[in-house]
Amino acid sequence: EIRIWTEGESASLEVSDDGRGFDPAAARTDHGGIGLFTMRERVALVDGELQVESTARGGTSVLATVPLRATTGIL
């Protein structure tokens, strides 16, 4: 499922599934978590936040929220 919306001065994108899930904390330290690292880095470049929630056999939800106005001076 993919949802995109705006609220106030921010835009959000949420991607979720009902798949097998994983341990987000372990993904940060294992070599397999480079995709999550890259997503966090790119969202942070525009002063946004990334939230990842996942449980074993319970699916995964990734939520990115970014400001609609540039605050970093990066175009």
C-alpha positions, 0 to 999 in steps of 0.5 A, a space after each residue: 500500500 502506498 499513501 501520499 499526503 500533505 499536512 500543514 507545511 509537510 508532505 508524507 509518503 508511506 509505503 507498507 506491506 503485510 510481508 514477513 517483516 524484519 528487525 529494523 534495529 538489526 538492519 542498521 548494524 547488519 550489512 543488509 541495511 544499506 537501503 534503509 541507511 540510504 533512505 534515511 540519508 536522503 530524507 535527512 538531506 531535505 530536513 525530513 524524517 524517516 520512520 521504519 516499523 516492522 515486526 517478524 511476520 507482521 509486515 513493514 511500514 516506511 514513513 517519510 515526512 519532509 517539509 514543503 519549504 526548503 530550510 537547508 538552502 539546497 535546491 
